[in-house]
Amino acid sequence: MDLRSLCDALEKPWSDMMNHLLVLYSIARYAPGRKVVEIGVDDGSSTAALLLGVAAANGHLTSIDVAPCDRTRQDISGCPFYSRWTFIQGKSAEVAGQIDNDLDVVFIDGDHSYAGTKADWEAYSKKVKIGGLILFHDALAYPDVQRVVDEIPVVAAPEGWWEKVTLPWGYGLTIAKRLQ
């Protein structure tokens, strides 16, 4: 199955996510070690793009959601790269202990509240290796997500040193790269 057909099967045509699928695919495909975590599955469109990227690069995607995501799990179970995917049902910050360190990419698109987004940042930013990325979806549409993005340290701090950029189309996608 290719990116277009899988996204067609999973994508809601009105979704803002369509604006970012090729970016997500490319990041997952070309990240150095290809250990990727996705927080928030919903309809599986971001899952499809990330999974296709890691599969092309012999990597692995772990997706986390509070909901069982039965439709997405069913759709992906029939794909030839199913073995490159792990699904964990639970609150992302609470299951962080089950996730390895030295992550290449973390995609945050779960709880859009300040507390939820901040908890994800705090739980996963220390797990991202130097040179790795944390992506925040909906950074321009949700003031609480933007507030967390604004608080990311861009100078040396105990949780690292990050540079960041926000892609302004759709609801916004902020990419933060760990420098230290």
C-alpha positions as a Markdown table, in Angstrom:
| # | Residue | x | y | z |
|---|---|---|---|---|
| 1 | Met | 0.0 | 0.0 | 0.0 |
| 2 | Asp | 1.4 | 3.5 | -0.9 |
| 3 | Leu | 1.1 | 6.7 | 1.0 |
| 4 | Arg | -1.8 | 8.1 | -1.1 |
| 5 | Ser | -4.0 | 5.0 | -0.9 |
| 6 | Leu | -3.4 | 4.6 | 2.8 |
| 7 | Cys | -4.1 | 8.2 | 3.5 |
| 8 | Asp | -7.2 | 8.1 | 1.3 |
| 9 | Ala | -8.5 | 5.2 | 3.5 |
| 10 | Leu | -7.8 | 7.0 | 6.7 |
| 11 | Glu | -8.0 | 10.7 | 5.9 |
| 12 | Lys | -11.1 | 12.8 | 6.5 |
| 13 | Pro | -11.1 | 15.3 | 3.6 |
| 14 | Trp | -11.8 | 18.3 | 5.8 |
| 15 | Ser | -8.9 | 17.5 | 8.1 |
| 16 | Asp | -6.1 | 20.1 | 8.7 |
| 17 | Met | -3.7 | 17.1 | 8.9 |
| 18 | Met | -3.6 | 16.8 | 5.1 |
| 19 | Asn | -1.5 | 20.0 | 5.1 |
| 20 | His | 1.2 | 18.2 | 7.0 |
| 21 | Leu | 1.2 | 14.6 | 5.8 |
| 22 | Leu | 4.2 | 14.8 | 3.4 |
| 23 | Val | 6.2 | 16.7 | 6.1 |
| 24 | Leu | 5.5 | 14.0 | 8.6 |
| 25 | Tyr | 6.3 | 11.3 | 6.1 |
| 26 | Ser | 9.6 | 13.0 | 5.2 |
| 27 | Ile | 10.7 | 13.6 | 8.7 |
| 28 | Ala | 9.9 | 9.9 | 9.7 |
| 29 | Arg | 11.7 | 8.7 | 6.6 |
| 30 | Tyr | 14.9 | 10.7 | 6.9 |
| 31 | Ala | 15.3 | 11.0 | 10.7 |
| 32 | Pro | 18.7 | 9.5 | 11.6 |
| 33 | Gly | 17.7 | 6.5 | 13.8 |
| 34 | Arg | 14.0 | 6.4 | 12.9 |
| 35 | Lys | 12.6 | 5.8 | 16.4 |
| 36 | Val | 9.3 | 7.7 | 16.2 |
| 37 | Val | 6.6 | 8.3 | 18.8 |
| 38 | Glu | 3.1 | 9.7 | 17.9 |
| 39 | Ile | 0.9 | 11.1 | 20.6 |
| 40 | Gly | -2.7 | 11.2 | 19.4 |
| 41 | Val | -3.9 | 8.9 | 16.7 |
| 42 | Asp | -7.5 | 10.0 | 16.0 |
| 43 | Asp | -8.4 | 9.0 | 12.4 |
| 44 | Gly | -4.9 | 7.5 | 11.7 |
| 45 | Ser | -3.9 | 10.0 | 9.0 |
| 46 | Ser | -0.8 | 11.1 | 10.8 |
| 47 | Thr | -0.2 | 7.5 | 11.8 |
| 48 | Ala | -0.2 | 6.4 | 8.1 |
| 49 | Ala | 2.3 | 9.1 | 7.0 |
| 50 | Leu | 4.6 | 8.4 | 9.9 |
| 51 | Leu | 4.4 | 4.6 | 9.6 |
| 52 | Leu | 5.1 | 4.8 | 5.8 |
| 53 | Gly | 8.1 | 6.9 | 6.6 |
| 54 | Val | 9.6 | 4.7 | 9.2 |
| 55 | Ala | 8.8 | 1.5 | 7.2 |
| 56 | Ala | 10.7 | 2.9 | 4.2 |
| 57 | Ala | 13.7 | 3.5 | 6.5 |
| 58 | Asn | 13.5 | 0.3 | 8.6 |
| 59 | Gly | 12.4 | 2.2 | 11.6 |
| 60 | His | 9.6 | 1.8 | 14.2 |
| 61 | Leu | 6.6 | 3.9 | 15.1 |
| 62 | Thr | 4.9 | 3.8 | 18.5 |
| 63 | Ser | 1.5 | 5.4 | 18.6 |
| 64 | Ile | -0.2 | 6.4 | 21.9 |
| 65 | Asp | -3.9 | 7.4 | 22.3 |
| 66 | Val | -6.4 | 7.3 | 25.2 |
| 67 | Ala | -9.0 | 5.9 | 22.8 |
| 68 | Pro | -8.7 | 2.3 | 21.5 |
| 69 | Cys | -8.6 | 3.6 | 17.8 |
| 70 | Asp | -10.1 | 0.4 | 16.6 |
| 71 | Arg | -10.6 | 1.6 | 13.0 |
| 72 | Thr | -7.0 | 2.7 | 12.6 |
| 73 | Arg | -5.7 | -0.4 | 14.2 |
| 74 | Gln | -7.8 | -2.5 | 11.9 |
| 75 | Asp | -6.7 | -0.6 | 8.8 |
| 76 | Ile | -3.0 | -0.8 | 9.7 |
| 77 | Ser | -3.2 | -4.5 | 10.7 |
| 78 | Gly | -3.7 | -5.4 | 7.1 |
| 79 | Cys | -0.6 | -3.5 | 5.9 |
| 80 | Pro | 2.7 | -5.3 | 5.1 |
| 81 | Phe | 4.6 | -3.0 | 7.5 |
| 82 | Tyr | 2.3 | -3.7 | 10.5 |
| 83 | Ser | 5.3 | -5.2 | 12.4 |
| 84 | Arg | 6.9 | -1.7 | 12.4 |
| 85 | Trp | 4.1 | -0.3 | 14.5 |
| 86 | Thr | 3.2 | -0.5 | 18.2 |
| 87 | Phe | 0.0 | 0.9 | 19.6 |
| 88 | Ile | -0.3 | 1.8 | 23.3 |
| 89 | Gln | -3.7 | 2.8 | 24.7 |
| 90 | Gly | -3.3 | 5.2 | 27.6 |
| 91 | Lys | -2.5 | 8.7 | 28.6 |
| 92 | Ser | 0.7 | 9.6 | 26.9 |
| 93 | Ala | 2.5 | 11.2 | 29.9 |
| 94 | Glu | 1.5 | 8.2 | 32.0 |
| 95 | Val | 2.9 | 5.6 | 29.6 |
| 96 | Ala | 6.2 | 7.5 | 28.9 |
| 97 | Gly | 8.1 | 5.0 | 31.1 |
| 98 | Gln | 7.3 | 2.3 | 28.5 |
| 99 | Ile | 9.0 | 4.3 | 25.8 |
| 100 | Asp | 12.7 | 4.0 | 25.0 |
| 101 | Asn | 15.1 | 7.0 | 25.3 |
| 102 | Asp | 17.1 | 8.3 | 22.3 |
| 103 | Leu | 14.0 | 9.0 | 20.3 |
| 104 | Asp | 14.4 | 10.6 | 16.9 |
| 105 | Val | 11.0 | 12.2 | 16.5 |
| 106 | Val | 8.0 | 12.8 | 18.8 |
| 107 | Phe | 4.8 | 14.0 | 17.2 |
| 108 | Ile | 2.5 | 15.7 | 19.8 |
| 109 | Asp | -1.2 | 15.9 | 18.7 |
| 110 | Gly | -3.1 | 14.6 | 21.7 |
| 111 | Asp | -4.5 | 16.6 | 24.5 |
| 112 | His | -4.5 | 20.2 | 23.3 |
| 113 | Ser | -5.0 | 21.7 | 26.8 |
| 114 | Tyr | -2.0 | 23.5 | 28.4 |
| 115 | Ala | -1.7 | 20.9 | 31.1 |
| 116 | Gly | -1.9 | 18.0 | 28.6 |
| 117 | Thr | 0.6 | 19.5 | 26.1 |
| 118 | Lys | 3.0 | 20.6 | 28.8 |
| 119 | Ala | 2.8 | 17.0 | 30.4 |
| 120 | Asp | 3.7 | 15.5 | 27.0 |
| 121 | Trp | 6.6 | 18.0 | 26.5 |
| 122 | Glu | 7.9 | 17.3 | 30.0 |
| 123 | Ala | 7.6 | 13.5 | 29.6 |
| 124 | Tyr | 9.1 | 13.2 | 26.2 |
| 125 | Ser | 11.6 | 16.1 | 25.6 |
| 126 | Lys | 14.2 | 14.4 | 27.8 |
| 127 | Lys | 13.8 | 11.2 | 25.7 |
| 128 | Val | 14.6 | 12.9 | 22.5 |
| 129 | Lys | 18.3 | 12.6 | 21.5 |
| 130 | Ile | 20.4 | 15.5 | 20.5 |
| 131 | Gly | 19.5 | 16.3 | 16.9 |
| 132 | Gly | 16.0 | 14.8 | 17.4 |
| 133 | Leu | 12.7 | 16.6 | 16.8 |
| 134 | Ile | 9.5 | 17.2 | 18.7 |
| 135 | Leu | 6.6 | 18.2 | 16.4 |
| 136 | Phe | 3.6 | 20.1 | 17.8 |
| 137 | His | 0.5 | 19.9 | 15.6 |
| 138 | Asp | -2.2 | 22.6 | 15.9 |
| 139 | Ala | 0.3 | 25.1 | 17.3 |
| 140 | Leu | -1.5 | 28.1 | 15.7 |
| 141 | Ala | -5.0 | 26.9 | 16.3 |
| 142 | Tyr | -4.8 | 26.2 | 20.0 |
| 143 | Pro | -3.5 | 28.9 | 22.4 |
| 144 | Asp | -2.6 | 26.4 | 25.0 |
| 145 | Val | -0.4 | 24.4 | 22.5 |
| 146 | Gln | 1.2 | 27.7 | 21.4 |
| 147 | Arg | 1.9 | 28.6 | 25.0 |
| 148 | Val | 3.9 | 25.4 | 25.5 |
| 149 | Val | 5.7 | 26.0 | 22.3 |
| 150 | Asp | 6.6 | 29.6 | 23.4 |
| 151 | Glu | 8.0 | 28.1 | 26.7 |
| 152 | Ile | 10.5 | 25.8 | 24.9 |
| 153 | Pro | 13.9 | 26.9 | 26.0 |
| 154 | Val | 16.0 | 28.3 | 23.1 |
| 155 | Val | 19.0 | 28.7 | 25.3 |
| 156 | Ala | 20.8 | 26.2 | 27.5 |
| 157 | Ala | 18.4 | 24.8 | 30.2 |
| 158 | Pro | 18.2 | 21.6 | 32.2 |
| 159 | Glu | 15.8 | 20.1 | 29.7 |
| 160 | Gly | 18.1 | 20.9 | 26.8 |
| 161 | Trp | 18.5 | 23.7 | 24.2 |
| 162 | Trp | 16.1 | 23.8 | 21.3 |
| 163 | Glu | 15.6 | 25.7 | 18.1 |
| 164 | Lys | 12.1 | 25.9 | 16.6 |
| 165 | Val | 10.1 | 26.9 | 13.6 |
| 166 | Thr | 6.4 | 26.9 | 13.0 |
| 167 | Leu | 5.1 | 26.1 | 9.5 |
| 168 | Pro | 2.1 | 28.5 | 9.2 |
| 169 | Trp | -0.3 | 26.6 | 6.9 |
| 170 | Gly | -3.4 | 24.8 | 8.2 |
| 171 | Tyr | -3.5 | 24.9 | 12.0 |
| 172 | Gly | 0.3 | 25.1 | 12.2 |
| 173 | Leu | 3.0 | 22.6 | 12.8 |
| 174 | Thr | 5.9 | 23.6 | 15.1 |
| 175 | Ile | 9.2 | 21.7 | 14.7 |
| 176 | Ala | 11.5 | 21.9 | 17.6 |
| 177 | Lys | 15.0 | 20.4 | 17.2 |
| 178 | Arg | 17.1 | 19.5 | 20.3 |
| 179 | Leu | 20.5 | 21.1 | 20.1 |
| 180 | Gln | 21.9 | 20.1 | 23.5 |
